[in-house]
Amino acid sequence: MTLRRRLQAALPSAIRDRDAAAVAALRSALAAIENAAAVPPPDRTAFGLPAVGLGVTEVARRVQDDAEVERIVRAEIAERRIAADEYERLGRAERAGRLRAEAQALVTQLNRT
């Protein structure tokens, strides 16, 4: 099973378990993966005016391999750990703990095979 599918499969369980940190981390990671797959729409104009209509700006998304998805998830983990350290430094231990829990939820999915 690919990492993306593992993340998608883990989300309903996290929601069912009411694991707010895991839900937030999984949704955020999946959104980052989707954003990375986006491509800019082609320039669709007619006579200098924007083209209008259903599906005019639809384009296929980029295909991502598992290595790219893993890089994105690792970046999400690193961002949370850096932010947690900063919150800890500022005396916001509760927020730091939440970010560390989110990072751990992603690490757990990353380490599953």
Secondary structure by P-SEA (a helix, b strand, c coil): ccaaaaaaaaaaaaaaacaaaaaaaaaaaaaaaaaaaccccccccccccccccccccccccccccaaaaaaaaaaaaaaaaaaaaaaaaacaaaaaaaaaaaaaaaaaaaacc
